[in-house]
Amino acid sequence: MSYRKLGRNSGARKALIKSLLAAFFKYGRIETTEARAKELRKFAEKIITLAKRGDLAARRMAIAQIADVEVVHKIFEEIPEKYGDRNGGYTRIVKLSPRRGDSAPMVLFELV
C-alpha cells in the first residue's frame, strides 16, 4: 500500500491525520494542502463507511482513528442519515489559490 509521507516520521504523520480527521468532522470542511487532503480522503471515507455500519465495533474503530469521542458521537448520529443511500464519494476537494508563504497548493476539503 502506498501513502504520502508528508515530510514526517510515522508517529508525527499518524498524529497529523488524527487531528485533521477530528477537525474535518467537527467543522465539515477544512482548508489544507493538496497532499494532506488527498491522504486524508482515504481515512475520512473509511470513517464514514464505519458510521453507516453503526454497530459498537465500528464505533470503537472510529474512536481509535479519531481519538475525540464527542466528534465520533456526532459522526455516528448525523452521517448515516445524510449518506445512507450513497455508495462512496462522500468528500470533495476544491482547489484554491496557492499559499502565500511558500506557494503550496491549497484546497478546501469538504463533505459533499
N, CA, C and O atoms as CSV, one atom per row, in Angstrom:
chain,resi,resn,atom,element,x,y,z
A,1,MET,N,N,0.846,-1.183,0.000
A,1,MET,CA,C,0.000,0.000,0.000
A,1,MET,C,C,0.887,1.240,0.000
A,1,MET,O,O,1.795,1.364,0.821
A,2,SER,N,N,0.623,2.133,-0.902
A,2,SER,CA,C,1.423,3.352,-0.960
A,2,SER,C,C,0.725,4.462,-0.175
A,2,SER,O,O,-0.494,4.456,-0.003
A,3,TYR,N,N,1.516,5.395,0.285
A,3,TYR,CA,C,0.983,6.521,1.034
A,3,TYR,C,C,1.942,7.688,0.909
A,3,TYR,O,O,3.092,7.528,0.500
A,4,ARG,N,N,1.454,8.859,1.265
A,4,ARG,CA,C,2.287,10.057,1.250
A,4,ARG,C,C,2.932,10.217,2.617
A,4,ARG,O,O,2.268,10.058,3.641
A,5,LYS,N,N,4.232,10.534,2.638
A,5,LYS,CA,C,4.936,10.667,3.909
A,5,LYS,C,C,4.719,12.031,4.545
A,5,LYS,O,O,4.864,12.176,5.759
A,6,LEU,N,N,4.378,13.022,3.751
A,6,LEU,CA,C,4.059,14.370,4.238
A,6,LEU,C,C,5.208,15.002,5.015
A,6,LEU,O,O,4.984,15.877,5.851
A,7,GLY,N,N,6.438,14.563,4.744
A,7,GLY,CA,C,7.600,15.161,5.386
A,7,GLY,C,C,7.716,14.876,6.868
A,7,GLY,O,O,8.335,15.647,7.602
A,8,ARG,N,N,7.127,13.775,7.322
A,8,ARG,CA,C,7.123,13.457,8.748
A,8,ARG,C,C,7.470,11.996,8.961
A,8,ARG,O,O,7.375,11.178,8.047
A,9,ASN,N,N,7.882,11.677,10.206
A,9,ASN,CA,C,8.056,10.266,10.538
A,9,ASN,C,C,6.681,9.666,10.839
A,9,ASN,O,O,5.679,10.381,10.851
A,10,SER,N,N,6.633,8.376,11.077
A,10,SER,CA,C,5.340,7.700,11.163
A,10,SER,C,C,4.481,8.202,12.326
A,10,SER,O,O,3.269,8.355,12.168
A,11,GLY,N,N,5.073,8.457,13.470
A,11,GLY,CA,C,4.294,8.929,14.612
A,11,GLY,C,C,3.704,10.304,14.380
A,11,GLY,O,O,2.537,10.544,14.687
A,12,ALA,N,N,4.503,11.205,13.841
A,12,ALA,CA,C,4.014,12.556,13.569
A,12,ALA,C,C,2.955,12.531,12.475
A,12,ALA,O,O,1.996,13.300,12.525
A,13,ARG,N,N,3.120,11.656,11.487
A,13,ARG,CA,C,2.148,11.548,10.395
A,13,ARG,C,C,0.815,11.033,10.914
A,13,ARG,O,O,-0.238,11.537,10.522
A,14,LYS,N,N,0.845,10.028,11.797
A,14,LYS,CA,C,-0.395,9.499,12.366
A,14,LYS,C,C,-1.096,10.547,13.217
A,14,LYS,O,O,-2.321,10.660,13.177
A,15,ALA,N,N,-0.336,11.310,13.983
A,15,ALA,CA,C,-0.923,12.370,14.807
A,15,ALA,C,C,-1.544,13.459,13.929
A,15,ALA,O,O,-2.615,13.978,14.241
A,16,LEU,N,N,-0.869,13.797,12.836
A,16,LEU,CA,C,-1.404,14.788,11.913
A,16,LEU,C,C,-2.721,14.322,11.313
A,16,LEU,O,O,-3.677,15.094,11.239
A,17,ILE,N,N,-2.779,13.073,10.887
A,17,ILE,CA,C,-4.007,12.532,10.291
A,17,ILE,C,C,-5.141,12.528,11.317
A,17,ILE,O,O,-6.274,12.885,10.994
A,18,LYS,N,N,-4.835,12.121,12.558
A,18,LYS,CA,C,-5.873,12.113,13.601
A,18,LYS,C,C,-6.430,13.503,13.853
A,18,LYS,O,O,-7.643,13.681,13.964
A,19,SER,N,N,-5.537,14.500,13.944
A,19,SER,CA,C,-6.020,15.851,14.222
A,19,SER,C,C,-6.770,16.430,13.027
A,19,SER,O,O,-7.757,17.143,13.210
A,20,LEU,N,N,-6.320,16.135,11.807
A,20,LEU,CA,C,-7.045,16.606,10.626
A,20,LEU,C,C,-8.421,15.954,10.536
A,20,LEU,O,O,-9.397,16.619,10.189
A,21,LEU,N,N,-8.511,14.662,10.843
A,21,LEU,CA,C,-9.806,13.977,10.833
A,21,LEU,C,C,-10.764,14.591,11.848
A,21,LEU,O,O,-11.934,14.826,11.546
A,22,ALA,N,N,-10.255,14.851,13.062
A,22,ALA,CA,C,-11.107,15.436,14.101
A,22,ALA,C,C,-11.618,16.808,13.671
A,22,ALA,O,O,-12.800,17.111,13.831
A,23,ALA,N,N,-10.730,17.632,13.128
A,23,ALA,CA,C,-11.137,18.970,12.691
A,23,ALA,C,C,-12.107,18.887,11.513
A,23,ALA,O,O,-13.078,19.641,11.452
A,24,PHE,N,N,-11.848,17.983,10.589
A,24,PHE,CA,C,-12.710,17.849,9.415
A,24,PHE,C,C,-14.131,17.461,9.809
A,24,PHE,O,O,-15.093,18.068,9.339
A,25,PHE,N,N,-14.268,16.463,10.660
A,25,PHE,CA,C,-15.607,16.026,11.040
A,25,PHE,C,C,-16.266,16.984,12.026
A,25,PHE,O,O,-17.493,17.022,12.112
A,26,LYS,N,N,-15.497,17.741,12.755
A,26,LYS,CA,C,-16.069,18.719,13.674
A,26,LYS,C,C,-16.689,19.887,12.921
A,26,LYS,O,O,-17.775,20.350,13.268
A,27,TYR,N,N,-15.988,20.368,11.873
A,27,TYR,CA,C,-16.446,21.563,11.160
A,27,TYR,C,C,-17.059,21.269,9.798
A,27,TYR,O,O,-17.701,22.144,9.217
A,28,GLY,N,N,-16.879,20.059,9.274
A,28,GLY,CA,C,-17.467,19.723,7.993
A,28,GLY,C,C,-16.625,20.102,6.791
A,28,GLY,O,O,-16.870,19.612,5.689
A,29,ARG,N,N,-15.642,20.961,6.978
A,29,ARG,CA,C,-14.726,21.368,5.921
A,29,ARG,C,C,-13.482,21.957,6.548
A,29,ARG,O,O,-13.537,22.579,7.609
A,30,ILE,N,N,-12.340,21.750,5.867
A,30,ILE,CA,C,-11.098,22.353,6.322
A,30,ILE,C,C,-10.312,22.830,5.109
A,30,ILE,O,O,-10.486,22.321,4.002
A,31,GLU,N,N,-9.462,23.795,5.327
A,31,GLU,CA,C,-8.565,24.273,4.291
A,31,GLU,C,C,-7.173,23.748,4.617
A,31,GLU,O,O,-6.637,24.013,5.694
A,32,THR,N,N,-6.591,23.003,3.682
A,32,THR,CA,C,-5.300,22.371,3.911
A,32,THR,C,C,-4.561,22.246,2.584
A,32,THR,O,O,-5.063,22.678,1.546
A,33,THR,N,N,-3.380,21.662,2.617
A,33,THR,CA,C,-2.639,21.483,1.372
A,33,THR,C,C,-3.221,20.317,0.578
A,33,THR,O,O,-3.925,19.463,1.119
A,34,GLU,N,N,-2.918,20.302,-0.690
A,34,GLU,CA,C,-3.481,19.283,-1.575
A,34,GLU,C,C,-3.014,17.879,-1.192
A,34,GLU,O,O,-3.812,16.942,-1.204
A,35,ALA,N,N,-1.742,17.723,-0.854
A,35,ALA,CA,C,-1.218,16.408,-0.490
A,35,ALA,C,C,-1.879,15.884,0.785
A,35,ALA,O,O,-2.227,14.706,0.870
A,36,ARG,N,N,-2.049,16.753,1.766
A,36,ARG,CA,C,-2.708,16.333,3.015
A,36,ARG,C,C,-4.155,15.937,2.747
A,36,ARG,O,O,-4.634,14.943,3.292
A,37,ALA,N,N,-4.847,16.692,1.925
A,37,ALA,CA,C,-6.255,16.406,1.639
A,37,ALA,C,C,-6.402,15.076,0.910
A,37,ALA,O,O,-7.310,14.300,1.210
A,38,LYS,N,N,-5.518,14.810,-0.040
A,38,LYS,CA,C,-5.610,13.548,-0.772
A,38,LYS,C,C,-5.322,12.361,0.138
A,38,LYS,O,O,-5.930,11.302,-0.019
A,39,GLU,N,N,-4.420,12.522,1.071
A,39,GLU,CA,C,-4.132,11.453,2.024
A,39,GLU,C,C,-5.283,11.314,3.026
A,39,GLU,O,O,-5.651,10.201,3.400
A,40,LEU,N,N,-5.840,12.428,3.451
A,40,LEU,CA,C,-6.934,12.425,4.427
A,40,LEU,C,C,-8.198,11.800,3.859
A,40,LEU,O,O,-8.983,11.203,4.597
A,41,ARG,N,N,-8.400,11.932,2.558
A,41,ARG,CA,C,-9.608,11.416,1.921
A,41,ARG,C,C,-9.779,9.922,2.173
A,41,ARG,O,O,-10.893,9.464,2.425
A,42,LYS,N,N,-8.685,9.152,2.109
A,42,LYS,CA,C,-8.777,7.706,2.320
A,42,LYS,C,C,-9.331,7.390,3.702
A,42,LYS,O,O,-10.190,6.522,3.854
A,43,PHE,N,N,-8.832,8.100,4.706
A,43,PHE,CA,C,-9.253,7.836,6.085
A,43,PHE,C,C,-10.685,8.319,6.335
A,43,PHE,O,O,-11.456,7.642,7.016
A,44,ALA,N,N,-11.039,9.475,5.795
A,44,ALA,CA,C,-12.376,10.031,6.011
A,44,ALA,C,C,-13.449,9.138,5.398
A,44,ALA,O,O,-14.496,8.914,6.005
A,45,GLU,N,N,-13.190,8.631,4.201
A,45,GLU,CA,C,-14.171,7.760,3.541
A,45,GLU,C,C,-14.397,6.490,4.369
A,45,GLU,O,O,-15.528,6.016,4.487
A,46,LYS,N,N,-13.328,5.946,4.937
A,46,LYS,CA,C,-13.464,4.732,5.752
A,46,LYS,C,C,-14.247,5.011,7.034
A,46,LYS,O,O,-15.041,4.176,7.468
A,47,ILE,N,N,-14.029,6.177,7.641
A,47,ILE,CA,C,-14.764,6.531,8.857
A,47,ILE,C,C,-16.255,6.676,8.552
A,47,ILE,O,O,-17.093,6.234,9.338
A,48,ILE,N,N,-16.587,7.290,7.424
A,48,ILE,CA,C,-17.997,7.457,7.058
A,48,ILE,C,C,-18.643,6.096,6.802
A,48,ILE,O,O,-19.799,5.881,7.168
A,49,THR,N,N,-17.911,5.184,6.181
A,49,THR,CA,C,-18.433,3.843,5.966
A,49,THR,C,C,-18.673,3.138,7.294
A,49,THR,O,O,-19.661,2.421,7.447
A,50,LEU,N,N,-17.770,3.338,8.258
A,50,LEU,CA,C,-17.979,2.768,9.598
A,50,LEU,C,C,-19.228,3.360,10.241
A,50,LEU,O,O,-19.994,2.642,10.884
A,51,ALA,N,N,-19.437,4.659,10.073
A,51,ALA,CA,C,-20.609,5.315,10.664
A,51,ALA,C,C,-21.895,4.771,10.059
A,51,ALA,O,O,-22.900,4.631,10.756
A,52,LYS,N,N,-21.870,4.467,8.780
A,52,LYS,CA,C,-23.053,3.884,8.148
A,52,LYS,C,C,-23.343,2.495,8.693
A,52,LYS,O,O,-24.501,2.092,8.797
A,53,ARG,N,N,-22.275,1.754,9.047
A,53,ARG,CA,C,-22.463,0.440,9.657
A,53,ARG,C,C,-23.126,0.581,11.015
A,53,ARG,O,O,-24.102,-0.107,11.314
A,54,GLY,N,N,-22.592,1.475,11.836
A,54,GLY,CA,C,-23.264,1.893,13.051
A,54,GLY,C,C,-23.202,0.993,14.272
A,54,GLY,O,O,-23.786,1.350,15.295
A,55,ASP,N,N,-22.529,-0.154,14.229
A,55,ASP,CA,C,-22.505,-1.008,15.404
A,55,ASP,C,C,-21.387,-0.600,16.362
A,55,ASP,O,O,-20.609,0.308,16.069
A,56,LEU,N,N,-21.315,-1.272,17.500
A,56,LEU,CA,C,-20.360,-0.919,18.540
A,56,LEU,C,C,-18.920,-1.104,18.081
A,56,LEU,O,O,-18.062,-0.277,18.390
A,57,ALA,N,N,-18.650,-2.165,17.358
A,57,ALA,CA,C,-17.288,-2.403,16.876
A,57,ALA,C,C,-16.847,-1.297,15.917
A,57,ALA,O,O,-15.697,-0.860,15.956
A,58,ALA,N,N,-17.756,-0.849,15.063
A,58,ALA,CA,C,-17.437,0.233,14.129
A,58,ALA,C,C,-17.162,1.525,14.893
A,58,ALA,O,O,-16.253,2.276,14.541
A,59,ARG,N,N,-17.944,1.781,15.932
A,59,ARG,CA,C,-17.750,2.983,16.753
A,59,ARG,C,C,-16.382,2.955,17.443
A,59,ARG,O,O,-15.701,3.978,17.524
A,60,ARG,N,N,-15.990,1.791,17.932
A,60,ARG,CA,C,-14.690,1.672,18.594
A,60,ARG,C,C,-13.537,1.842,17.613
A,60,ARG,O,O,-12.506,2.419,17.959
A,61,MET,N,N,-13.706,1.341,16.385
A,61,MET,CA,C,-12.668,1.535,15.376
A,61,MET,C,C,-12.549,3.014,15.002
A,61,MET,O,O,-11.446,3.505,14.763
A,62,ALA,N,N,-13.667,3.716,14.953
A,62,ALA,CA,C,-13.640,5.146,14.649
A,62,ALA,C,C,-12.980,5.930,15.775
A,62,ALA,O,O,-12.228,6.870,15.514
A,63,ILE,N,N,-13.248,5.561,17.011
A,63,ILE,CA,C,-12.610,6.233,18.144
A,63,ILE,C,C,-11.100,6.010,18.107
A,63,ILE,O,O,-10.337,6.910,18.457
A,64,ALA,N,N,-10.664,4.832,17.690
A,64,ALA,CA,C,-9.228,4.569,17.574
A,64,ALA,C,C,-8.589,5.452,16.507
A,64,ALA,O,O,-7.422,5.825,16.635
A,65,GLN,N,N,-9.327,5.787,15.470
A,65,GLN,CA,C,-8.790,6.613,14.392
A,65,GLN,C,C,-8.838,8.098,14.715
A,65,GLN,O,O,-7.928,8.835,14.338
A,66,ILE,N,N,-9.881,8.555,15.406
A,66,ILE,CA,C,-10.082,9.994,15.604
A,66,ILE,C,C,-9.662,10.458,16.990
A,66,ILE,O,O,-9.120,11.556,17.117
A,67,ALA,N,N,-9.887,9.682,18.015
A,67,ALA,CA,C,-9.477,9.994,19.384
A,67,ALA,C,C,-10.170,11.231,19.942
A,67,ALA,O,O,-9.598,11.930,20.778
A,68,ASP,N,N,-11.386,11.511,19.499
A,68,ASP,CA,C,-12.216,12.567,20.082
A,68,ASP,C,C,-13.640,12.015,20.136
A,68,ASP,O,O,-14.340,11.976,19.124
A,69,VAL,N,N,-14.056,11.590,21.325
A,69,VAL,CA,C,-15.303,10.849,21.474
A,69,VAL,C,C,-16.510,11.687,21.077
A,69,VAL,O,O,-17.462,11.152,20.510
A,70,GLU,N,N,-16.496,12.997,21.361
A,70,GLU,CA,C,-17.631,13.847,21.002
A,70,GLU,C,C,-17.793,13.936,19.490
A,70,GLU,O,O,-18.911,13.918,18.976
A,71,VAL,N,N,-16.678,14.032,18.786
A,71,VAL,CA,C,-16.738,14.095,17.319
A,71,VAL,C,C,-17.245,12.773,16.759
A,71,VAL,O,O,-18.047,12.766,15.825
A,72,VAL,N,N,-16.789,11.655,17.316
A,72,VAL,CA,C,-17.254,10.349,16.855
A,72,VAL,C,C,-18.747,10.207,17.102
A,72,VAL,O,O,-19.463,9.675,16.253
A,73,HIS,N,N,-19.225,10.670,18.238
A,73,HIS,CA,C,-20.660,10.616,18.523
A,73,HIS,C,C,-21.435,11.432,17.490
A,73,HIS,O,O,-22.477,10.990,17.006
A,74,LYS,N,N,-20.934,12.615,17.152
A,74,LYS,CA,C,-21.573,13.465,16.143
A,74,LYS,C,C,-21.615,12.759,14.792
A,74,LYS,O,O,-22.629,12.797,14.095
A,75,ILE,N,N,-20.503,12.112,14.426
A,75,ILE,CA,C,-20.428,11.401,13.147
A,75,ILE,C,C,-21.483,10.294,13.100
A,75,ILE,O,O,-22.215,10.178,12.117
A,76,PHE,N,N,-21.560,9.496,14.138
A,76,PHE,CA,C,-22.466,8.349,14.133
A,76,PHE,C,C,-23.928,8.759,14.239
A,76,PHE,O,O,-24.808,7.957,13.927
A,77,GLU,N,N,-24.210,9.979,14.669
A,77,GLU,CA,C,-25.584,10.461,14.714
A,77,GLU,C,C,-26.012,11.087,13.382
A,77,GLU,O,O,-27.136,10.863,12.932
A,78,GLU,N,N,-25.132,11.866,12.751
A,78,GLU,CA,C,-25.528,12.661,11.588
A,78,GLU,C,C,-25.229,11.995,10.244
A,78,GLU,O,O,-26.029,12.099,9.314
A,79,ILE,N,N,-24.110,11.325,10.133
A,79,ILE,CA,C,-23.659,10.814,8.839
A,79,ILE,C,C,-24.598,9.756,8.238
A,79,ILE,O,O,-24.913,9.847,7.052
A,80,PRO,N,N,-25.057,8.759,9.007
A,80,PRO,CA,C,-25.910,7.736,8.373
A,80,PRO,C,C,-27.198,8.312,7.780
A,80,PRO,O,O,-27.682,7.813,6.764
A,81,GLU,N,N,-27.752,9.346,8.394
A,81,GLU,CA,C,-28.960,9.962,7.848
A,81,GLU,C,C,-28.673,10.659,6.524
A,81,GLU,O,O,-29.470,10.605,5.587
A,82,LYS,N,N,-27.512,11.316,6.469
A,82,LYS,CA,C,-27.174,12.128,5.300
A,82,LYS,C,C,-26.685,11.292,4.126
A,82,LYS,O,O,-27.013,11.595,2.979
A,83,TYR,N,N,-25.897,10.233,4.394
A,83,TYR,CA,C,-25.264,9.461,3.337
A,83,TYR,C,C,-25.707,8.006,3.309
A,83,TYR,O,O,-24.980,7.162,2.785
A,84,GLY,N,N,-26.855,7.691,3.847
A,84,GLY,CA,C,-27.301,6.308,3.926
A,84,GLY,C,C,-27.455,5.623,2.583
A,84,GLY,O,O,-27.193,4.425,2.477
A,85,ASP,N,N,-27.871,6.344,1.556
A,85,ASP,CA,C,-28.098,5.734,0.246
A,85,ASP,C,C,-26.943,5.951,-0.723
A,85,ASP,O,O,-27.033,5.557,-1.885
A,86,ARG,N,N,-25.872,6.566,-0.267
A,86,ARG,CA,C,-24.721,6.869,-1.135
A,86,ARG,C,C,-23.662,5.779,-0.980
A,86,ARG,O,O,-23.385,5.335,0.134
A,87,ASN,N,N,-23.074,5.352,-2.093
A,87,ASN,CA,C,-22.127,4.242,-2.068
A,87,ASN,C,C,-20.672,4.667,-2.127
A,87,ASN,O,O,-19.834,3.901,-2.604
A,88,GLY,N,N,-20.353,5.828,-1.673
A,88,GLY,CA,C,-18.968,6.301,-1.702
A,88,GLY,C,C,-18.919,7.708,-2.243
A,88,GLY,O,O,-19.946,8.264,-2.635
A,89,GLY,N,N,-17.732,8.292,-2.269
A,89,GLY,CA,C,-17.594,9.653,-2.771
A,89,GLY,C,C,-18.233,10.656,-1.842
A,89,GLY,O,O,-19.007,11.507,-2.279
A,90,TYR,N,N,-17.917,10.565,-0.563
A,90,TYR,CA,C,-18.540,11.433,0.435
A,90,TYR,C,C,-17.834,12.775,0.560
A,90,TYR,O,O,-18.387,13.713,1.137
A,91,THR,N,N,-16.617,12.880,0.026
A,91,THR,CA,C,-15.827,14.093,0.204
A,91,THR,C,C,-15.525,14.747,-1.134
A,91,THR,O,O,-15.618,14.117,-2.187
A,92,ARG,N,N,-15.163,16.019,-1.072
A,92,ARG,CA,C,-14.860,16.807,-2.261
A,92,ARG,C,C,-13.608,17.619,-1.984
A,92,ARG,O,O,-13.421,18.128,-0.879
A,93,ILE,N,N,-12.751,17.740,-2.992
A,93,ILE,CA,C,-11.556,18.574,-2.901
A,93,ILE,C,C,-11.690,19.688,-3.930
A,93,ILE,O,O,-11.754,19.436,-5.133
A,94,VAL,N,N,-11.732,20.932,-3.436
A,94,VAL,CA,C,-11.858,22.104,-4.305
A,94,VAL,C,C,-10.552,22.885,-4.227
A,94,VAL,O,O,-10.129,23.282,-3.142
A,95,LYS,N,N,-9.911,23.106,-5.373
A,95,LYS,CA,C,-8.628,23.797,-5.382
A,95,LYS,C,C,-8.816,25.288,-5.121
A,95,LYS,O,O,-9.757,25.911,-5.612
A,96,LEU,N,N,-7.892,25.843,-4.331
A,96,LEU,CA,C,-7.868,27.263,-4.011
A,96,LEU,C,C,-6.566,27.860,-4.550
A,96,LEU,O,O,-5.780,27.174,-5.205
A,97,SER,N,N,-6.352,29.136,-4.266
A,97,SER,CA,C,-5.103,29.766,-4.702
A,97,SER,C,C,-3.945,29.248,-3.850
A,97,SER,O,O,-4.165,28.795,-2.727
A,98,PRO,N,N,-2.721,29.308,-4.363
A,98,PRO,CA,C,-1.568,28.815,-3.609
A,98,PRO,C,C,-1.359,29.590,-2.311
A,98,PRO,O,O,-1.737,30.755,-2.197
A,99,ARG,N,N,-0.750,28.919,-1.338
A,99,ARG,CA,C,-0.456,29.554,-0.057
A,99,ARG,C,C,0.574,30.650,-0.270
A,99,ARG,O,O,1.509,30.486,-1.053
A,100,ARG,N,N,0.405,31.748,0.413
A,100,ARG,CA,C,1.210,32.920,0.171
A,100,ARG,C,C,2.676,32.750,0.553
A,100,ARG,O,O,3.556,33.267,-0.135
A,101,GLY,N,N,2.946,32.045,1.624
A,101,GLY,CA,C,4.314,31.946,2.110
A,101,GLY,C,C,5.224,31.094,1.247
A,101,GLY,O,O,6.356,31.483,0.961
A,102,ASP,N,N,4.732,29.925,0.827
A,102,ASP,CA,C,5.600,29.003,0.093
A,102,ASP,C,C,4.987,28.489,-1.205
A,102,ASP,O,O,5.529,27.570,-1.819
A,103,SER,N,N,3.884,29.058,-1.625
A,103,SER,CA,C,3.182,28.673,-2.862
A,103,SER,C,C,2.759,27.206,-2.877
A,103,SER,O,O,2.681,26.593,-3.942
A,104,ALA,N,N,2.486,26.642,-1.701
A,104,ALA,CA,C,1.972,25.275,-1.638
A,104,ALA,C,C,0.538,25.270,-2.169
A,104,ALA,O,O,-0.235,26.172,-1.848
A,105,PRO,N,N,0.170,24.272,-2.973
A,105,PRO,CA,C,-1.197,24.226,-3.498
A,105,PRO,C,C,-2.197,23.965,-2.373
A,105,PRO,O,O,-2.109,22.946,-1.687
A,106,MET,N,N,-3.130,24.864,-2.185
A,106,MET,CA,C,-4.114,24.762,-1.112
A,106,MET,C,C,-5.454,24.291,-1.679
A,106,MET,O,O,-5.790,24.570,-2.830
A,107,VAL,N,N,-6.206,23.577,-0.854
A,107,VAL,CA,C,-7.509,23.072,-1.258
A,107,VAL,C,C,-8.497,23.232,-0.103
A,107,VAL,O,O,-8.114,23.398,1.055
A,108,LEU,N,N,-9.772,23.177,-0.457
A,108,LEU,CA,C,-10.844,23.121,0.522
A,108,LEU,C,C,-11.361,21.691,0.505
A,108,LEU,O,O,-11.866,21.219,-0.514
A,109,PHE,N,N,-11.237,21.010,1.623
A,109,PHE,CA,C,-11.654,19.611,1.752
A,109,PHE,C,C,-12.963,19.605,2.509
A,109,PHE,O,O,-13.007,20.025,3.665
A,110,GLU,N,N,-14.045,19.131,1.875
A,110,GLU,CA,C,-15.367,19.235,2.492
A,110,GLU,C,C,-16.199,18.008,2.221
A,110,GLU,O,O,-15.895,17.212,1.332
A,111,LEU,N,N,-17.259,17.863,3.003
A,111,LEU,CA,C,-18.243,16.816,2.781
A,111,LEU,C,C,-19.140,17.233,1.631
A,111,LEU,O,O,-19.452,18.414,1.471
A,112,VAL,N,N,-19.557,16.254,0.824
A,112,VAL,CA,C,-20.431,16.537,-0.313
A,112,VAL,C,C,-21.813,16.859,0.202
A,112,VAL,O,O,-22.718,17.131,-0.588
